[in-house]
Amino acid sequence: MRALTVRPEAAWSLQVCDLPDPEPGQGELLVEGLSVGVCGTDKEIVAGEYGWAPPGQDRLVLGHESLGRVRQAPPDSRFQAGDLVVGVVRRPDPEPCGACERGEFDMCRNGRYTERGIKERDGYASRLWTVEDDYAVRLDPRLERVGMLMEPTTVVAKAWEQIERVGERAWFQPQRVLVTGAGPIGLLAALLGVQRGLEVHLLDRVTSGPKPALAADLGAEYHTEDIEEVTGRIRPDVVVEATGAGHLVFDAMAGTATYGIVCLTGVSPKGRQLSVDAGTINRELVLENDVVVGSVNANLRHYHQAADALAKADHDWLARMITRRVPLEGAAEAFTAQDDDVKVVIDLT
């Protein structure tokens, strides 16, 4: 079979190569790969900044934003041939921490988890792959064009779950949410905000291309002004920060309504220094009962939440988020940014 591989920590070692067809083990599905999404983590791995090959291998099959169709399922499986599925990314350590053994492997405490396409397990960017029955999630068959958006949707499903759990420490009835960044995570976070009946605002510096129209058609208000101006006007109850830009992170903390919650989903680059008024930030967090929480990855519960959210969404709107599709043999094109990119997808078929 053909697969997209990389040699971790070797910049631009990307290669489409032939690998033996996988043989499903006991309790595993054999899946025909349809497509994978490309995200910032994949780009970091390709740039040699991140990633671990499976033990005993020098190359890693990429791809964690999966979509496939079941070709073969065990007799006692919950799945059958033809089902549209995604594979879960993370697996708990064989000697799991307390969180992992309770199914909360997204909150692993010992760091010895593994991840498909990222850390010590081959990913899903191949024309055939296998996955354990317990780590596969069925999708609505109408999502065949857009089902690779499932994994990024799990990230924001978890983020919203975290926001709601924090908020419910007291009376909590938010009205307005500000999402910073109109990339895939930001747009999907906005989608889940709209599905919750909230007034949704999206902030991004881009003034043309597909992003403003995607926000408008979602029912969100799109902003390109400075964040201080936006927060000063709308006083959001919740901020979902999806850029990782340092100044936006701190401005978001200062710009919420009382009892505000800021959920950080973007990862900031190392090494950049900012001057911040730590005393004022501390004072506002304490006196207004504000909360800042980080959120990353997802467990099985979040995958099912994401599947429900995508099934309820406008599928044509979701399809418009996918602004570029490249074939497997030309996969390198997916890792070079182009104007107006939102989500880039590699077609495995």
N, C-alpha and C positions, 0 to 999 in steps of 0.2 A: 504494500500500500504506500501511497505518497503521504508525507507528513512534513510539517514545517518545524524545523529544529534550530537550536542555537547552542553554542558552547558558552555556558555561563561565565561571566567576567571577561569574555573576549569580545571586544566591541565589534559589531557588525559581522559576526560569524554566522549570520542567518543563512540557512540552506534548506531547500526543499529536496528531500531525499527519499529513497525507497527503504522501507522497513518491513520486517515480516508482519503478515497479518496477525492481529492479536487473537489469542484463544481464550474465550471466556472461562473463568474458573467457576467453582461451585457458587451458586447464588449471584452470578454476574449476568448482566445483559450484554449482548453484542449489538453495537449501535453503528449505523451509517452516519458519519459526520456530514452535516449540511452546511454549517457556517460557524464562524467564530467572530466575536467582536474584538476590536483592538482598543486598548486603553493605555493610560499613562504607565501603568506597571509593566505592560508588555514592552513599551518603548524603552523603559529603563533597563529591562533585561537585555534587549537588543543592543543597547548602548554599552553593555558590559558593566552596569552599575549594580546589578542585583541578580538574584537567581541561583539555584543550586540544582545540579543534575541528580538524578536518582543514584543511589549507591552502586558503584561498579560501572557507571556509564560516564562518558565525557560530554554527551550531548543531552539536551532537554527538549522534549516536544513541547512547543508553546501552546498557548490557548487555554484560558479559563472561563471566558464568556461563551459557553457552548450552546449548541443546538444540534440535535440529531434525531434520527428515526430508528426505532427498535427494529433490528433485523431478526434477532433471536432472543427468547426469554426462557428462563427455567420453567419447568412444568408448574411449579407452585408459586410462580411470581405474580405480583400485582399488575404486571405489565404484559402486553402481548405485541406480536409483530405489527408494525405500522404505527404504534404510539409515538407521538412527538414528545421528546424528553430533553431535559438538561441534566448535566451532572453537577453535583455539589463540588465546590472547590476544596474546602478544608477537610482534613481528617484529624481526629484526636491522636495524641501520643498513645502507643501501645500500653504504657503505664500512665494512664491519664491523671491529670490534676482533678481536683474536686469539681471544677466547672465542666471539664470535658466529660467526666463520667456521668454527668447529669444532662448531657446533650447540649450544653452551652459552650461548644467548642470554639465559637467565635470569641469567647472571653478566656481563652487558654492562659493559665497562670505560669506554666513552666516553659513555654516557648518551644516545646518539642513537637508541635503539630507539624503536619506536612500539607502541601497544597498542590493540587493538579495544575501543571503548567507554570509553577512558580518555585516551589520548594520541595525537592527530592521525590516528586512524582510527575511522570509525563502528563502533559495536558491533552486537550481535546482537538488540536489543530491537525487532525489526520482524517483520512477518508473512512477509517474504521476505528472505533475505540470501544473499550469495555468499561463498565461501571458496576459497582455493587448495587443490587436491587435497593438496598437501604439508603443509598446516596444518589438516587435518581428521582426526579420529580416530573410528573406528567404535565404537559401543557395543553391548553385548549387547541384543538387542531386548526382553528382559524388563525393562530399565531405563527404559522409556518414562515411568513415573510419577516417576522420581527422577533421571534422567540429568543434570539441571542441577546436581546435586551433584558432577559430575565436576571442575569447575575448582577448588573448594575442596579436593577430595581430592588434586589434583595438588600443592597447596601442602604438604600433610602428607606426601605421598609423597616429595617432595624433602627435607623436613625429616628424615624417617627415613633417607633415603639419606645425608644429611650426617652424621647421628649415627653411622651405621654406618661410614662412611669414617673419621671421626675416631677412633672406638673401635678400629678395626682397626690403628691405629699400634702396638698391643701386643695381648696376649691380651685378648679382650673377650667376655664371656658375661653380659650383663646379665640380671637377674631381675625387677627392679621398675622401673616407670615411673610418675611422677607427672605428670599433665596438669593445668595450672592454667587454669581456664575451661571451662565446659561449653556454650559456644556451638557453632556448626557446625564451626569449625576444631578446637576441643578434642574434640568428640565423634568427629570423623573421625580425629583423631590417636590417640584411644583405640582406635577400631576397628582401625587398622593395628597398634597395639600388641598387641591381643588376637590378631590374625591371626599375629603373630610368636611367639605362645606366652608372652607376658610376663604378669606379675602387674600389672594396671593399676589405678591409683588416679586418681580425678577430684576436683578441688577446685573448688568454686564456692560463692558465698554464698547462692544460691537454695535454699530448703528445701521449696518446693512446686512444683506445675506438672509439666511433662513431663520435666524434666531428670533428677531422681533415678531415675525409672523407666527412662528410656533407658539410664542408666549401669548400673543393676542388670541389665536384660535383656541388656546387652552382656557382662555378666560382670565388670564393673569395680566397685570399691568407691568409693562416693560420700562425700565429706567436705565439711563446712561449717565446720570449726574453723579457727583461725588456722594459717597455713602452717607456722610454727615447730613447732607441736604435731604436725602431720602428718609433716613431714620428720624430726622427732626420733624418731618412732615407727617409720616405715617405712624411712628411709635410702634413698631412691631412687637407683638407678644412673643413671637418665636422668630429666631434667625437660623436658617440652615446655611452654613458657610461651606461652599463647594469649590473654592478656588485655591486655598492654601496660601494666598497672598497675605503676608504678615500684617500689613497696615489695615487690610480689611478685617482680619481677625480681631484686632484690638478696637477698631472703630465699631465693629458689630457689638462687642461687649459693652461699649459705652452708649449704644443707641437704642436699647430696648426699652419697652415700657416697664414699670415696676413689676417685680416677680417675672422678669423676662428669662427666657431660656435660649441660649446659643448652643447649637449643636455643630461641632466641627467635623466635617467629613473630608475636607481637602487636606493634603499632606504638604507642609511647607518645605522648601529646599533648605538644606543646611548651609550655614556659613554667613547668611545675610543678617546684619545687625540693624536693629531699630531702636530709636530712643523713645521710650514710653513713660508716661506718668503713672508709675506703679501705685503710688499712694492714692491717686484719684480712682483708679480702676478698683483697687481693694475697697475703698470707701463705698463706691456705688454698688459693688457686688454684695457687700455686707448689709448696707442700709436699705437696699431695695430687694433683698432676698433673691438676687439673681443667681443663675446657675450657668456654668460653661461645662459642657460635656463633650468628650471625644467619642467617635463611633466609627468602627471599621469592621469589615467582614460580615458574615452572616451564618446563622445555623439553619437547620431544617425548617424550623417554624417560620423564619423569615422568607425562605424559598416559597413556602405555601402562601404566605401573605402576598408575595410578589406575583405569584401565578394568578391569584384572585384579582389583584390590581390590574394586571395586563389584560386579563379576560374582560374586565369591565370598561377598559379604555377604548377610545376611538382608534381602531386599528389603522386607519388611513393616516391619522396624526402620528402614530408611532412610526409608520413607514417613512414619513417625511423626516424623522430624526436621522434616518440612515441616508447620509448624503453622498456616500461613495461605496461601491462594491468592487472588489478586485478579485481576480481568480487566484487560486492557490499558487499556480506556477509563477504568477507575478506578484507574490505576496510582499516583496520588498517595498512596493509602491505604497502599501498601507502605512508604512512607518515614516514616511516623509509627509509632513503637514502641507496641506493646500488651503488656500483661501476658502472660506465658507464650510470647512469641515465641521460637522457636529459628531456623528458616529460613523466610523469607517469599519467595514465588515469584509472579511475574507470568505469568499465562496469556495467551499471544499468540494463541490460536485463538479 
